[in-house]
Amino acid sequence: MNQITAITDKVYWVGVNDRETELFEALWPLPKGVAYNSYLIVGEKIVVVDTVKNSYINSYLRNIKSVIGDRSIDYLVINHMEPDHSGSIKAIKNEYPNIKIVGNKKTLNFVEGFYGIKEDFHEVKDGDTLDLGDRQLKFYLTPMVHWPETMMTYDQKDKILFAGDAFGGFGNLDGGIFDDELNIDFYEDEISRYFTNIVAKYSPMVLRAISKLEEVDIQTICSAHGPIWRSNPQYIIDKYVKWSNQDAEDGVVIAYGSMYSNTEKMVEATARQLAKEGIKNIRVYNVSKTHISYIINDAWRYKGLILASCTYNTGVFPLMDNLLRFLENKKIKNKVLGLIGSYSWSGESRDRLKDFANKINCDPIHPIIEVKCAPTENEFDDCAILAKKVAEQIRG
Ligand SMILES: Cc1cc2nc3c(=O)[nH]c(=O)nc-3n(C[C@H](O)[C@H](O)[C@H](O)COP(=O)(O)O)c2cc1C
């Protein structure tokens, strides 16, 4: 018994769940796994839309064959070339030698680069259609909605958008495949973590893609990861617009790096004062303990961000530096930003925190705190002032 699911009478989910990989892209934790979604259109022509990570090729081929038996596949549409989706291209081509690979110029370039395949290409441009007899597929190029070649494919008959990585999420499909079959509350954090960890850097391109699709009548969104959005596709489109605009919620993330708790004590004082000021969503993260994946997610989600770090070997604490680099790279913006540095003799942590503020074009709230060795009562008072000002700005 497998999990193959009919989306319409001619379109099937033939993807797989990955419950083994610890880190997606060797970076992002997968406590609830991840699904690699692949789709099969079985009409006058047979089409596969995206494949799966190559370690799942056996169950994947079994899924396909259980739908089409001995029939052959006419086209393989590649919306995205990242190997979690393109990894089975070569095996599919071996199994179905006459298959034509459909992609744009950049896709086909990557197909050759990654898999050495140079022929049986069907190149499409933005807005092109592919006639399958009983239906047409239309292609929308959406570059950098994760990689340069990314595109989306629209099935004009069943009004399904095959969206590639867009609108996807971490988390296995544990039986339920469609949004109306599962409790979205359970998936929501994993969907937002997928967005903030994987897609957020490309937010302007996401917004461009969404406006390009404005006129398209989308009844179902089939992403390359996570649930299929059929009951209310607008739900996930609205989320993507909100997240891409960095339209944040009331709340403050305090991320800190501290070896011997001097910095941590200031964090506790700041957090306490925030609570007294009525801030309910306060998320305090020790960068040595919590994976940056979760810190980035909440930093994106909430308006306030307070960064506190000791100095370590003439620099900021290394794991804080890692967080700063990721946030800079993702172009986080519009934060109500507070900075707290600590040191004992040279004091570079505060400079690096200020440098971060410059890089994200954000004026930090004053006072910018810097403490030598253990914090004094005056410095705890400064933490309280900082917390009050951050809370004021968040309340607006
Ligand atoms: C391994 C190590 C390296 C340090 N390197 C520096 C440094 O380069 N410059 C400096 O001013 N302080 C340095 N310090 C001192 C700490 O920044 C300082 O003691 C601070 O109060 C530690 O904060 P914490 O208790 O939150 O860890 C270092 C401390 C340690 C343990």
The ligand as an SDF file (V2000), in Angstrom:
LIG
                    3D

 31 33  0  0  0  0  0  0  0  0999 V2000
   38.0000   32.5540   25.5500 C   0  0  0  0  0  0  0  0  0  0  0  0
   37.7450   33.9980   25.8450 C   0  0  0  0  0  0  0  0  0  0  0  0
   38.1510   34.9570   24.9570 C   0  0  0  0  0  0  0  0  0  0  0  0
   37.9320   36.3010   25.2260 C   0  0  0  0  0  0  0  0  0  0  0  0
   38.3580   37.2410   24.3270 N   0  0  0  0  0  0  0  0  0  0  0  0
   38.2100   38.5460   24.6270 C   0  0  0  0  0  0  0  0  0  0  0  0
   38.7290   39.5440   23.7760 C   0  0  0  0  0  0  0  0  0  0  0  0
   39.3360   39.2730   22.7580 O   0  0  0  0  0  0  0  0  0  0  0  0
   38.5370   40.8460   24.1190 N   0  0  0  0  0  0  0  0  0  0  0  0
   37.8650   41.2020   25.2440 C   0  0  0  0  0  0  0  0  0  0  0  0
   37.7070   42.4030   25.5080 O   0  0  0  0  0  0  0  0  0  0  0  0
   37.3480   40.2750   26.0640 N   0  0  0  0  0  0  0  0  0  0  0  0
   37.4960   38.9610   25.7850 C   0  0  0  0  0  0  0  0  0  0  0  0
   37.0090   38.0170   26.6190 N   0  0  0  0  0  0  0  0  0  0  0  0
   36.3290   38.4290   27.8320 C   0  0  0  0  0  0  0  0  0  0  0  0
   34.8200   38.3220   27.7400 C   0  0  0  0  0  0  0  0  0  0  0  0
   34.3270   38.9820   26.6280 O   0  0  0  0  0  0  0  0  0  0  0  0
   34.2300   38.9150   28.9860 C   0  0  0  0  0  0  0  0  0  0  0  0
   34.7170   38.2160   30.1350 O   0  0  0  0  0  0  0  0  0  0  0  0
   32.7330   38.9300   29.0390 C   0  0  0  0  0  0  0  0  0  0  0  0
   32.2910   39.4930   30.2390 O   0  0  0  0  0  0  0  0  0  0  0  0
   32.2040   37.5010   28.9300 C   0  0  0  0  0  0  0  0  0  0  0  0
   30.8250   37.5450   28.9310 O   0  0  0  0  0  0  0  0  0  0  0  0
   30.0040   36.2480   29.3570 P   0  0  0  0  0  0  0  0  0  0  0  0
   30.1740   36.0840   30.8450 O   0  0  0  0  0  0  0  0  0  0  0  0
   28.6090   36.6130   28.9820 O   0  0  0  0  0  0  0  0  0  0  0  0
   30.5500   35.1070   28.6050 O   0  0  0  0  0  0  0  0  0  0  0  0
   37.2300   36.6690   26.3820 C   0  0  0  0  0  0  0  0  0  0  0  0
   36.7900   35.6920   27.2530 C   0  0  0  0  0  0  0  0  0  0  0  0
   37.0440   34.3650   27.0170 C   0  0  0  0  0  0  0  0  0  0  0  0
   36.5570   33.3290   27.9670 C   0  0  0  0  0  0  0  0  0  0  0  0
  1  2  1  0
  2  3  1  0
  2 30  2  0
  3  4  2  0
  4  5  1  0
  4 28  1  0
  5  6  2  0
  6  7  1  0
  6 13  1  0
  7  8  2  0
  7  9  1  0
  9 10  1  0
 10 11  2  0
 10 12  1  0
 12 13  2  0
 13 14  1  0
 14 15  1  0
 14 28  1  0
 15 16  1  0
 16 17  1  0
 16 18  1  0
 18 19  1  0
 18 20  1  0
 20 21  1  0
 20 22  1  0
 22 23  1  0
 23 24  1  0
 24 25  2  0
 24 26  1  0
 24 27  1  0
 28 29  2  0
 29 30  1  0
 30 31  1  0
M  END
$$$$
